[in-house]
Amino acid sequence: AKAHYLMLGPLKDRDAVFIWGAGMNGKRLSKYLLPLYCPLAAFLDVDTQKIGKTYQTIPILSFESLTEIWGKYTRPVLLSAVGTHDKRTQIRDYLAKAGLTEGKDWWAVA
C-alpha cells in the first residue's frame, strides 16, 4: 500500500527516484515500487561494502554523489529508507545542507 500511495503522491510525475538506504528497508521498498514503473535511478548508501554494486540492476552509489547526479534530472525525488533514529537525523541534516526540502524534494519512508 505504501508504494501505491507514494506513486500517486510524492512520486507522481517524477523523472528520477533515489532511495537512501540499500539495506532491508530500501530493498523491500524498491521491490514494490519497480512493478509500478517507478523511475528508480539509484540507491544511496554509506556502506562501502554496498557502494559500486547493484540491486535489481539499480546502482548503489555513495550518498556524496547525490549532489552531482541530482541536477541531471528535472524532477528528482529522494526517499529515505533508513529506520535508525540517529541516522535519520543525520540524513535530514545532510539533505537540508544540500538545499533539499523535506516534503517537497524528499520524504522519510522508514
Chimera marker file (.cmm) of the C-alpha trace (Angstrom):
<marker_set name="trace">
<marker id="1" x="0.000" y="0.000" z="0.000" r="1" g="1" b="0" radius="0.5"/>
<marker id="2" x="2.848" y="2.424" z="0.808" r="1" g="1" b="0" radius="0.5"/>
<marker id="3" x="4.369" y="2.068" z="-2.666" r="1" g="1" b="0" radius="0.5"/>
<marker id="4" x="0.978" y="2.534" z="-4.315" r="1" g="1" b="0" radius="0.5"/>
<marker id="5" x="0.283" y="5.782" z="-2.461" r="1" g="1" b="0" radius="0.5"/>
<marker id="6" x="3.832" y="7.062" z="-2.960" r="1" g="1" b="0" radius="0.5"/>
<marker id="7" x="3.351" y="6.631" z="-6.715" r="1" g="1" b="0" radius="0.5"/>
<marker id="8" x="0.057" y="8.554" z="-6.573" r="1" g="1" b="0" radius="0.5"/>
<marker id="9" x="1.506" y="11.350" z="-4.431" r="1" g="1" b="0" radius="0.5"/>
<marker id="10" x="5.167" y="12.291" z="-3.926" r="1" g="1" b="0" radius="0.5"/>
<marker id="11" x="6.476" y="10.189" z="-6.827" r="1" g="1" b="0" radius="0.5"/>
<marker id="12" x="3.877" y="11.241" z="-9.387" r="1" g="1" b="0" radius="0.5"/>
<marker id="13" x="5.427" y="12.832" z="-12.488" r="1" g="1" b="0" radius="0.5"/>
<marker id="14" x="8.991" y="12.416" z="-11.188" r="1" g="1" b="0" radius="0.5"/>
<marker id="15" x="11.727" y="11.543" z="-13.653" r="1" g="1" b="0" radius="0.5"/>
<marker id="16" x="14.091" y="10.015" z="-11.073" r="1" g="1" b="0" radius="0.5"/>
<marker id="17" x="13.685" y="8.422" z="-7.666" r="1" g="1" b="0" radius="0.5"/>
<marker id="18" x="16.611" y="7.892" z="-5.320" r="1" g="1" b="0" radius="0.5"/>
<marker id="19" x="16.356" y="5.634" z="-2.282" r="1" g="1" b="0" radius="0.5"/>
<marker id="20" x="18.740" y="6.461" z="0.544" r="1" g="1" b="0" radius="0.5"/>
<marker id="21" x="19.443" y="3.106" z="2.137" r="1" g="1" b="0" radius="0.5"/>
<marker id="22" x="20.337" y="-0.075" z="0.280" r="1" g="1" b="0" radius="0.5"/>
<marker id="23" x="19.578" y="-2.230" z="3.288" r="1" g="1" b="0" radius="0.5"/>
<marker id="24" x="16.488" y="-4.240" z="4.105" r="1" g="1" b="0" radius="0.5"/>
<marker id="25" x="14.067" y="-1.270" z="4.136" r="1" g="1" b="0" radius="0.5"/>
<marker id="26" x="15.288" y="0.263" z="0.880" r="1" g="1" b="0" radius="0.5"/>
<marker id="27" x="15.393" y="-3.038" z="-0.983" r="1" g="1" b="0" radius="0.5"/>
<marker id="28" x="11.926" y="-4.009" z="0.227" r="1" g="1" b="0" radius="0.5"/>
<marker id="29" x="10.515" y="-0.660" z="-0.853" r="1" g="1" b="0" radius="0.5"/>
<marker id="30" x="12.134" y="-0.923" z="-4.291" r="1" g="1" b="0" radius="0.5"/>
<marker id="31" x="10.645" y="-4.389" z="-4.744" r="1" g="1" b="0" radius="0.5"/>
<marker id="32" x="7.171" y="-2.834" z="-4.562" r="1" g="1" b="0" radius="0.5"/>
<marker id="33" x="7.958" y="0.362" z="-6.488" r="1" g="1" b="0" radius="0.5"/>
<marker id="34" x="9.575" y="-1.197" z="-9.554" r="1" g="1" b="0" radius="0.5"/>
<marker id="35" x="6.458" y="-3.105" z="-10.740" r="1" g="1" b="0" radius="0.5"/>
<marker id="36" x="4.601" y="0.238" z="-10.570" r="1" g="1" b="0" radius="0.5"/>
<marker id="37" x="7.031" y="1.686" z="-13.163" r="1" g="1" b="0" radius="0.5"/>
<marker id="38" x="8.838" y="3.840" z="-10.635" r="1" g="1" b="0" radius="0.5"/>
<marker id="39" x="11.825" y="5.570" z="-12.300" r="1" g="1" b="0" radius="0.5"/>
<marker id="40" x="14.293" y="4.329" z="-9.687" r="1" g="1" b="0" radius="0.5"/>
<marker id="41" x="17.635" y="5.865" z="-10.642" r="1" g="1" b="0" radius="0.5"/>
<marker id="42" x="19.865" y="4.712" z="-7.776" r="1" g="1" b="0" radius="0.5"/>
<marker id="43" x="20.229" y="3.664" z="-4.187" r="1" g="1" b="0" radius="0.5"/>
<marker id="44" x="22.440" y="5.820" z="-1.971" r="1" g="1" b="0" radius="0.5"/>
<marker id="45" x="24.333" y="4.375" z="0.949" r="1" g="1" b="0" radius="0.5"/>
<marker id="46" x="27.227" y="4.933" z="3.342" r="1" g="1" b="0" radius="0.5"/>
<marker id="47" x="28.338" y="1.284" z="3.445" r="1" g="1" b="0" radius="0.5"/>
<marker id="48" x="31.474" y="0.863" z="1.345" r="1" g="1" b="0" radius="0.5"/>
<marker id="49" x="30.658" y="-2.861" z="1.037" r="1" g="1" b="0" radius="0.5"/>
<marker id="50" x="27.488" y="-1.956" z="-0.915" r="1" g="1" b="0" radius="0.5"/>
<marker id="51" x="28.700" y="1.047" z="-2.928" r="1" g="1" b="0" radius="0.5"/>
<marker id="52" x="29.558" y="0.132" z="-6.504" r="1" g="1" b="0" radius="0.5"/>
<marker id="53" x="27.257" y="-2.881" z="-6.556" r="1" g="1" b="0" radius="0.5"/>
<marker id="54" x="23.729" y="-3.146" z="-7.917" r="1" g="1" b="0" radius="0.5"/>
<marker id="55" x="20.408" y="-4.413" z="-6.685" r="1" g="1" b="0" radius="0.5"/>
<marker id="56" x="17.822" y="-5.409" z="-9.316" r="1" g="1" b="0" radius="0.5"/>
<marker id="57" x="20.126" y="-3.691" z="-11.873" r="1" g="1" b="0" radius="0.5"/>
<marker id="58" x="19.869" y="-0.402" z="-9.919" r="1" g="1" b="0" radius="0.5"/>
<marker id="59" x="23.272" y="1.048" z="-8.962" r="1" g="1" b="0" radius="0.5"/>
<marker id="60" x="24.221" y="1.590" z="-5.334" r="1" g="1" b="0" radius="0.5"/>
<marker id="61" x="26.124" y="4.849" z="-5.066" r="1" g="1" b="0" radius="0.5"/>
<marker id="62" x="27.805" y="6.788" z="-2.311" r="1" g="1" b="0" radius="0.5"/>
<marker id="63" x="25.483" y="9.308" z="-0.673" r="1" g="1" b="0" radius="0.5"/>
<marker id="64" x="28.038" y="12.005" z="-1.539" r="1" g="1" b="0" radius="0.5"/>
<marker id="65" x="27.291" y="11.526" z="-5.235" r="1" g="1" b="0" radius="0.5"/>
<marker id="66" x="23.742" y="12.828" z="-4.748" r="1" g="1" b="0" radius="0.5"/>
<marker id="67" x="24.627" y="16.467" z="-5.359" r="1" g="1" b="0" radius="0.5"/>
<marker id="68" x="26.361" y="15.533" z="-8.621" r="1" g="1" b="0" radius="0.5"/>
<marker id="69" x="23.566" y="13.384" z="-10.055" r="1" g="1" b="0" radius="0.5"/>
<marker id="70" x="20.565" y="15.322" z="-8.687" r="1" g="1" b="0" radius="0.5"/>
<marker id="71" x="20.981" y="18.094" z="-11.262" r="1" g="1" b="0" radius="0.5"/>
<marker id="72" x="20.840" y="15.648" z="-14.173" r="1" g="1" b="0" radius="0.5"/>
<marker id="73" x="17.077" y="15.334" z="-13.729" r="1" g="1" b="0" radius="0.5"/>
<marker id="74" x="14.251" y="17.846" z="-13.985" r="1" g="1" b="0" radius="0.5"/>
<marker id="75" x="12.011" y="16.435" z="-11.209" r="1" g="1" b="0" radius="0.5"/>
<marker id="76" x="14.027" y="14.112" z="-8.966" r="1" g="1" b="0" radius="0.5"/>
<marker id="77" x="12.894" y="12.944" z="-5.554" r="1" g="1" b="0" radius="0.5"/>
<marker id="78" x="14.570" y="11.076" z="-2.718" r="1" g="1" b="0" radius="0.5"/>
<marker id="79" x="13.082" y="8.552" z="-0.313" r="1" g="1" b="0" radius="0.5"/>
<marker id="80" x="14.979" y="7.963" z="2.913" r="1" g="1" b="0" radius="0.5"/>
<marker id="81" x="14.556" y="4.309" z="3.859" r="1" g="1" b="0" radius="0.5"/>
<marker id="82" x="16.808" y="4.326" z="6.921" r="1" g="1" b="0" radius="0.5"/>
<marker id="83" x="14.977" y="3.342" z="10.082" r="1" g="1" b="0" radius="0.5"/>
<marker id="84" x="17.508" y="4.221" z="12.771" r="1" g="1" b="0" radius="0.5"/>
<marker id="85" x="16.524" y="7.460" z="14.538" r="1" g="1" b="0" radius="0.5"/>
<marker id="86" x="20.034" y="8.936" z="14.854" r="1" g="1" b="0" radius="0.5"/>
<marker id="87" x="20.813" y="8.109" z="11.223" r="1" g="1" b="0" radius="0.5"/>
<marker id="88" x="17.548" y="9.721" z="10.086" r="1" g="1" b="0" radius="0.5"/>
<marker id="89" x="18.595" y="12.896" z="11.902" r="1" g="1" b="0" radius="0.5"/>
<marker id="90" x="21.986" y="12.858" z="10.149" r="1" g="1" b="0" radius="0.5"/>
<marker id="91" x="20.317" y="12.317" z="6.768" r="1" g="1" b="0" radius="0.5"/>
<marker id="92" x="17.841" y="15.136" z="7.444" r="1" g="1" b="0" radius="0.5"/>
<marker id="93" x="20.728" y="17.494" z="8.314" r="1" g="1" b="0" radius="0.5"/>
<marker id="94" x="22.746" y="16.447" z="5.242" r="1" g="1" b="0" radius="0.5"/>
<marker id="95" x="19.825" y="16.949" z="2.873" r="1" g="1" b="0" radius="0.5"/>
<marker id="96" x="18.977" y="20.330" z="4.399" r="1" g="1" b="0" radius="0.5"/>
<marker id="97" x="22.568" y="21.474" z="3.883" r="1" g="1" b="0" radius="0.5"/>
<marker id="98" x="22.325" y="20.231" z="0.271" r="1" g="1" b="0" radius="0.5"/>
<marker id="99" x="19.334" y="22.557" z="-0.192" r="1" g="1" b="0" radius="0.5"/>
<marker id="100" x="16.669" y="19.835" z="-0.358" r="1" g="1" b="0" radius="0.5"/>
<marker id="101" x="13.329" y="20.402" z="1.349" r="1" g="1" b="0" radius="0.5"/>
<marker id="102" x="11.565" y="17.652" z="3.267" r="1" g="1" b="0" radius="0.5"/>
<marker id="103" x="8.063" y="17.141" z="1.922" r="1" g="1" b="0" radius="0.5"/>
<marker id="104" x="8.999" y="18.615" z="-1.450" r="1" g="1" b="0" radius="0.5"/>
<marker id="105" x="12.289" y="17.075" z="-2.566" r="1" g="1" b="0" radius="0.5"/>
<marker id="106" x="12.431" y="14.136" z="-0.192" r="1" g="1" b="0" radius="0.5"/>
<marker id="107" x="10.402" y="12.010" z="2.236" r="1" g="1" b="0" radius="0.5"/>
<marker id="108" x="11.330" y="9.686" z="5.092" r="1" g="1" b="0" radius="0.5"/>
<marker id="109" x="9.597" y="6.368" z="4.460" r="1" g="1" b="0" radius="0.5"/>
<marker id="110" x="11.056" y="4.088" z="7.142" r="1" g="1" b="0" radius="0.5"/>
<link id1="1" id2="2" r="1" g="1" b="0" radius="0.2"/>
<link id1="2" id2="3" r="1" g="1" b="0" radius="0.2"/>
<link id1="3" id2="4" r="1" g="1" b="0" radius="0.2"/>
<link id1="4" id2="5" r="1" g="1" b="0" radius="0.2"/>
<link id1="5" id2="6" r="1" g="1" b="0" radius="0.2"/>
<link id1="6" id2="7" r="1" g="1" b="0" radius="0.2"/>
<link id1="7" id2="8" r="1" g="1" b="0" radius="0.2"/>
<link id1="8" id2="9" r="1" g="1" b="0" radius="0.2"/>
<link id1="9" id2="10" r="1" g="1" b="0" radius="0.2"/>
<link id1="10" id2="11" r="1" g="1" b="0" radius="0.2"/>
<link id1="11" id2="12" r="1" g="1" b="0" radius="0.2"/>
<link id1="12" id2="13" r="1" g="1" b="0" radius="0.2"/>
<link id1="13" id2="14" r="1" g="1" b="0" radius="0.2"/>
<link id1="14" id2="15" r="1" g="1" b="0" radius="0.2"/>
<link id1="15" id2="16" r="1" g="1" b="0" radius="0.2"/>
<link id1="16" id2="17" r="1" g="1" b="0" radius="0.2"/>
<link id1="17" id2="18" r="1" g="1" b="0" radius="0.2"/>
<link id1="18" id2="19" r="1" g="1" b="0" radius="0.2"/>
<link id1="19" id2="20" r="1" g="1" b="0" radius="0.2"/>
<link id1="20" id2="21" r="1" g="1" b="0" radius="0.2"/>
<link id1="21" id2="22" r="1" g="1" b="0" radius="0.2"/>
<link id1="22" id2="23" r="1" g="1" b="0" radius="0.2"/>
<link id1="23" id2="24" r="1" g="1" b="0" radius="0.2"/>
<link id1="24" id2="25" r="1" g="1" b="0" radius="0.2"/>
<link id1="25" id2="26" r="1" g="1" b="0" radius="0.2"/>
<link id1="26" id2="27" r="1" g="1" b="0" radius="0.2"/>
<link id1="27" id2="28" r="1" g="1" b="0" radius="0.2"/>
<link id1="28" id2="29" r="1" g="1" b="0" radius="0.2"/>
<link id1="29" id2="30" r="1" g="1" b="0" radius="0.2"/>
<link id1="30" id2="31" r="1" g="1" b="0" radius="0.2"/>
<link id1="31" id2="32" r="1" g="1" b="0" radius="0.2"/>
<link id1="32" id2="33" r="1" g="1" b="0" radius="0.2"/>
<link id1="33" id2="34" r="1" g="1" b="0" radius="0.2"/>
<link id1="34" id2="35" r="1" g="1" b="0" radius="0.2"/>
<link id1="35" id2="36" r="1" g="1" b="0" radius="0.2"/>
<link id1="36" id2="37" r="1" g="1" b="0" radius="0.2"/>
<link id1="37" id2="38" r="1" g="1" b="0" radius="0.2"/>
<link id1="38" id2="39" r="1" g="1" b="0" radius="0.2"/>
<link id1="39" id2="40" r="1" g="1" b="0" radius="0.2"/>
<link id1="40" id2="41" r="1" g="1" b="0" radius="0.2"/>
<link id1="41" id2="42" r="1" g="1" b="0" radius="0.2"/>
<link id1="42" id2="43" r="1" g="1" b="0" radius="0.2"/>
<link id1="43" id2="44" r="1" g="1" b="0" radius="0.2"/>
<link id1="44" id2="45" r="1" g="1" b="0" radius="0.2"/>
<link id1="45" id2="46" r="1" g="1" b="0" radius="0.2"/>
<link id1="46" id2="47" r="1" g="1" b="0" radius="0.2"/>
<link id1="47" id2="48" r="1" g="1" b="0" radius="0.2"/>
<link id1="48" id2="49" r="1" g="1" b="0" radius="0.2"/>
<link id1="49" id2="50" r="1" g="1" b="0" radius="0.2"/>
<link id1="50" id2="51" r="1" g="1" b="0" radius="0.2"/>
<link id1="51" id2="52" r="1" g="1" b="0" radius="0.2"/>
<link id1="52" id2="53" r="1" g="1" b="0" radius="0.2"/>
<link id1="53" id2="54" r="1" g="1" b="0" radius="0.2"/>
<link id1="54" id2="55" r="1" g="1" b="0" radius="0.2"/>
<link id1="55" id2="56" r="1" g="1" b="0" radius="0.2"/>
<link id1="56" id2="57" r="1" g="1" b="0" radius="0.2"/>
<link id1="57" id2="58" r="1" g="1" b="0" radius="0.2"/>
<link id1="58" id2="59" r="1" g="1" b="0" radius="0.2"/>
<link id1="59" id2="60" r="1" g="1" b="0" radius="0.2"/>
<link id1="60" id2="61" r="1" g="1" b="0" radius="0.2"/>
<link id1="61" id2="62" r="1" g="1" b="0" radius="0.2"/>
<link id1="62" id2="63" r="1" g="1" b="0" radius="0.2"/>
<link id1="63" id2="64" r="1" g="1" b="0" radius="0.2"/>
<link id1="64" id2="65" r="1" g="1" b="0" radius="0.2"/>
<link id1="65" id2="66" r="1" g="1" b="0" radius="0.2"/>
<link id1="66" id2="67" r="1" g="1" b="0" radius="0.2"/>
<link id1="67" id2="68" r="1" g="1" b="0" radius="0.2"/>
<link id1="68" id2="69" r="1" g="1" b="0" radius="0.2"/>
<link id1="69" id2="70" r="1" g="1" b="0" radius="0.2"/>
<link id1="70" id2="71" r="1" g="1" b="0" radius="0.2"/>
<link id1="71" id2="72" r="1" g="1" b="0" radius="0.2"/>
<link id1="72" id2="73" r="1" g="1" b="0" radius="0.2"/>
<link id1="73" id2="74" r="1" g="1" b="0" radius="0.2"/>
<link id1="74" id2="75" r="1" g="1" b="0" radius="0.2"/>
<link id1="75" id2="76" r="1" g="1" b="0" radius="0.2"/>
<link id1="76" id2="77" r="1" g="1" b="0" radius="0.2"/>
<link id1="77" id2="78" r="1" g="1" b="0" radius="0.2"/>
<link id1="78" id2="79" r="1" g="1" b="0" radius="0.2"/>
<link id1="79" id2="80" r="1" g="1" b="0" radius="0.2"/>
<link id1="80" id2="81" r="1" g="1" b="0" radius="0.2"/>
<link id1="81" id2="82" r="1" g="1" b="0" radius="0.2"/>
<link id1="82" id2="83" r="1" g="1" b="0" radius="0.2"/>
<link id1="83" id2="84" r="1" g="1" b="0" radius="0.2"/>
<link id1="84" id2="85" r="1" g="1" b="0" radius="0.2"/>
<link id1="85" id2="86" r="1" g="1" b="0" radius="0.2"/>
<link id1="86" id2="87" r="1" g="1" b="0" radius="0.2"/>
<link id1="87" id2="88" r="1" g="1" b="0" radius="0.2"/>
<link id1="88" id2="89" r="1" g="1" b="0" radius="0.2"/>
<link id1="89" id2="90" r="1" g="1" b="0" radius="0.2"/>
<link id1="90" id2="91" r="1" g="1" b="0" radius="0.2"/>
<link id1="91" id2="92" r="1" g="1" b="0" radius="0.2"/>
<link id1="92" id2="93" r="1" g="1" b="0" radius="0.2"/>
<link id1="93" id2="94" r="1" g="1" b="0" radius="0.2"/>
<link id1="94" id2="95" r="1" g="1" b="0" radius="0.2"/>
<link id1="95" id2="96" r="1" g="1" b="0" radius="0.2"/>
<link id1="96" id2="97" r="1" g="1" b="0" radius="0.2"/>
<link id1="97" id2="98" r="1" g="1" b="0" radius="0.2"/>
<link id1="98" id2="99" r="1" g="1" b="0" radius="0.2"/>
<link id1="99" id2="100" r="1" g="1" b="0" radius="0.2"/>
<link id1="100" id2="101" r="1" g="1" b="0" radius="0.2"/>
<link id1="101" id2="102" r="1" g="1" b="0" radius="0.2"/>
<link id1="102" id2="103" r="1" g="1" b="0" radius="0.2"/>
<link id1="103" id2="104" r="1" g="1" b="0" radius="0.2"/>
<link id1="104" id2="105" r="1" g="1" b="0" radius="0.2"/>
<link id1="105" id2="106" r="1" g="1" b="0" radius="0.2"/>
<link id1="106" id2="107" r="1" g="1" b="0" radius="0.2"/>
<link id1="107" id2="108" r="1" g="1" b="0" radius="0.2"/>
<link id1="108" id2="109" r="1" g="1" b="0" radius="0.2"/>
<link id1="109" id2="110" r="1" g="1" b="0" radius="0.2"/>
</marker_set>
